[in-house]
Amino acid sequence: MTEACTFVIFGATGDLARNKLLPALYHLHAAGRLNRDTRILASGRRHQDREAWLAETRSDLASSVRGGLSEEVFSRFADRTDYIRGDLNDAQFYELLHQKLSEKQAYPTDIAFYMALSPADYAGVIEKLDQVGLLEETKGWRRVVIEKPFGKDLQSAGQLQSQLARHLHEEQIFRIDHYLGKETVRNILVFRFGNALMEPLWNRNTIDHIQIIHAEPQGIGKRGATYENSGALRDMVQSHLLQLLTFVAMESPISMAADALHAEKLKVLKSIRPIPADRVNECAVRGQYAAGTVQGQSVVDYRCEQNVAADSRTETFAALKLHIDNWRWAGVPFLLRTGKRMAEKQALVAICFKKPPQQFFRASHVHCEASNWLLIGIQPHECMRLEMTVKAPGEALDTRQTSLDASFRRADETVNDAYEDLLLDIINGDRSLFLSYEEVQQAWRIVDPVLQAWEKPENDLHLYPAGSWGPAAADALFEEPCRFWRNTL
Ligand code: BG6
C-alpha cells in the first residue's frame, strides 16, 4: 500500500488526463492500490464546477476502463476527487489552489503536481506554484511530473531545465516516458539480466542488427496544432524509441536503483555516434501520410487533417540508423522506425542474429536463407519469441522456421496500463523508470542534426499511402542485401 498523498492534475480536461491519467487512477483505486486517504484534485478551465467535471469523467471512464465501470467503485472514486477551475496564467488561481490544499485535514500534505499541459506552460506554472509557496517541502514532499517532449531541441531543453532548477531540486522532478512503464518493456531488463543464457549472445559477435519499431494505424486525430510543431522524430524517436534502445543496449547496472539505471542508460546514449549534418540523408528518412485505406477505412492526407497546414512538411514517419560506438555494439546498426497511419499497430524490438558461416541446407520458403531473430513484441502482441531454423519433414535437408516462445504472463493475468505503475512510482518516490536530465540532453544531441536538416526544404519528404508500412525509401537504410524491416511478428 502506498502512502497517502494529494495528486494535483493540471490540464485535467485534456486528452492525456482523460484518456490515461484518470483511467489509471481509477484502476489503482479499484484494485485497492491507492491509500484510503489519497486525494485527487483536478484542475482545468473547461468545466464550471466539480459536478460537470465528474459527469464527463464518469462517461469517459465508462467507455475506457477494463471490465467496464462499476457504479459503486466510481462513487467511492468520486469521493476522493475534487475539481478546481482556473486560468493557469492568473496569479489568483494559485492563491486559491494554495488555500484549497491547506484546508484542514482535507488534503494530505505530500503533493504530486502532474503537468498534463502543453510543454510551453510547464515553466510558468512551476514558477507560480513556487511564488505562493506550494513547492516548499516544510510539511511534506512536493513532486512535479513533466511529460515529454522536454523542450523541442537541445537548446530549449537546456532553458527549460534552468527554469525548473530555480524552483525544484532534481529529486523532485519526474520526467515521465510512459514506454518505460510498460510491462513488456520492463521485461526486457528481466529477460536480459535474469537469464545467463542471453548475455554471451548479446553483442556484436552474434548480432547482425537491431530494429526498434513503432507503427500505428491512427492518424493525428485532433492533435494537429501540437503535432505540426512536433513531428514523428520529436514525438516518438527522441523519447520512446531511444529509451527502448537504452534498455536493449545497456550494460548490466549495479542495481535496479534509479541512479544505477540512469548511469548505464546515459552511457549508451553518450556512445551513439553523432550524425554529421552533411550525411543526414544516409542515416534518416522522413515521410508523411497521404490518403489511403487503413484497416478497411478510407482516410485523408495528413495535410487535410484539422489544424494542419495545406503545405505542411511535418513528418508523420521517421526512420533512423544509429551506431553505438562501444565494445559491445561496434559495427551493429540500430534501426529505429515509427509512423502514423501505418498498416497496423506494431511496437516491437527485433534482433537479427548473424547467419551461420556456411549454408548447407536449402531454405524452402525464402529467397535469402533465414536468420535467427529474437522478437520482443511490446504491443499489441506481447511476446518473446526466438525464431530458429529447423528441418522441414521430408527426404531432403530442406529447412523452415519455427519459434521458441517465452511468454511472460499467464492467460489469466491482466497487464496494467503503463501509467498505473508509473503513478505509484511517483507516489513512492521511485525515479528508476523516469528520465534524468542528462538522458534527455543526450537524446536531443542525437536527433538535433536530423531536425535541423529536415527544416531545409531541399531534403526529401516521402509521401506514403495511409495503410502501408511507410515510404520505400526507408528500405535503403539497410546497406546489405537480404535485410528488411520486420513489419510483423
Ligand atoms: C505518445 C505519442 O507519446 O505515444 C503519440 O505522443 C503516440 O503520438 C503514443 O501515439 C503511442 O503510445 P502507445 O503506448 O499507444 O504505443
Residues whose N, C-alpha, C, O or C-beta is under 5 A from the ligand:
A	BS01	BG6	D235
